[in-house]
């Protein structure tokens, strides 16, 4: 593990590293159709990006006794069933997780952060078993030092739980001078960081509704991926 003190950059996946709305929304639509329930409107469908899927299903009035089935259906379309058009290879059919592209500029920023000596950790509310193949497929794995996500059984679900799980795995020790910042596009990233006594840098290119990141107290909000390294350096210079 890295020597103390270490500086950790926690990175959200959906809406931060990758433009993933197409695959998530398509899988959600299939889920509601299979449940025989009305498909949410477009604005509500976009709110599925970021929070844990079970949280969004509850918000859309899926009864508690249908939640497990709904999550199973969603995950089957998202992770396994190759029924959606591949945006990266026209004519190819892929599961929802691969209806996805890396935002321009992200790879270059990750390389710069690595060169600056930061420990780069993916911290996503998406189940870890889904994060790993996504990162491998889009060649992000080699740019990250670790990949940390939610658990399959929902015992590790919220962003603060994922951050603490990451910290436990990497031996993060604030008392030894270790510091960290969360980078993400939704309130879940900001609230999760605050729950762990961290600051959060908000990403305007993601999926937050207008005003959300300001309301939840992002330390700084940046407009484009090319600004990540400078924002991270500013954060650690003042914390």
KAVENKA-V918570 format. One line per field, one symbol per residue. phi: phi as a letter, one per 30 degrees, with the letter a starting at -180 (. if undefined). psi: psi as a letter, one per 30 degrees, with the letter a starting at -180 (. if undefined). burial: b if it has 24 or more other C-alpha atoms within 12 Angstrom, else e. Layout:
phi: ???
psi: ???
burial: ???
This chain:
phi: .ddddcccccbdcdiccbccdeddddddeedddddicddeddddeddddkdeeddddddciddedcdddddddeddddcbddbcdddcbejdcbdedcdabddejdedddddddddjdccbdbbddeedcdddddddchcedcccabbbdddcidbbddddddddedddcidbddcjdbabccacbeddddddddciccbcdcdddcddeiddddciddabccbedcdeddddddddcb
psi: llkkkljkjkkldkfeeljgeeeeeeeeeeeeeffglkklleeeefffjdlkeeeeeefggkleffeeeeeeeeeeeeeejiflkjffikfkkllefgiklkkkfeeeeeeeeeffglkjkkjkfkkefeeefeeeeghfefflfljkalleggfjeleeeeeeeeeeefhkjefggkllkkklflfeeeeeeefghllkkkjffbgklkfeeeefhkekklfleffeeeeeeeeffg.
burial: eeeeebbbbbbbbbbbbbbbbbbbbbbbbbbbeeeeeebbeeeebbbbbbbbbbbbbeebebeeeebeebbbbbbbbbbeeeebeeeeeeeeebbbbbbbbbbeebbebbbbbeeeebbbbbbbbbbbbbbbebbeebebbebbbbbbbbbeeeebbbbbbbbbbbbeebebeeeeebbbbbbbbbbbbbbbbbebebbbbbbbbbbbeeebbbebbbbbbbebbbbbbebbbebbeee
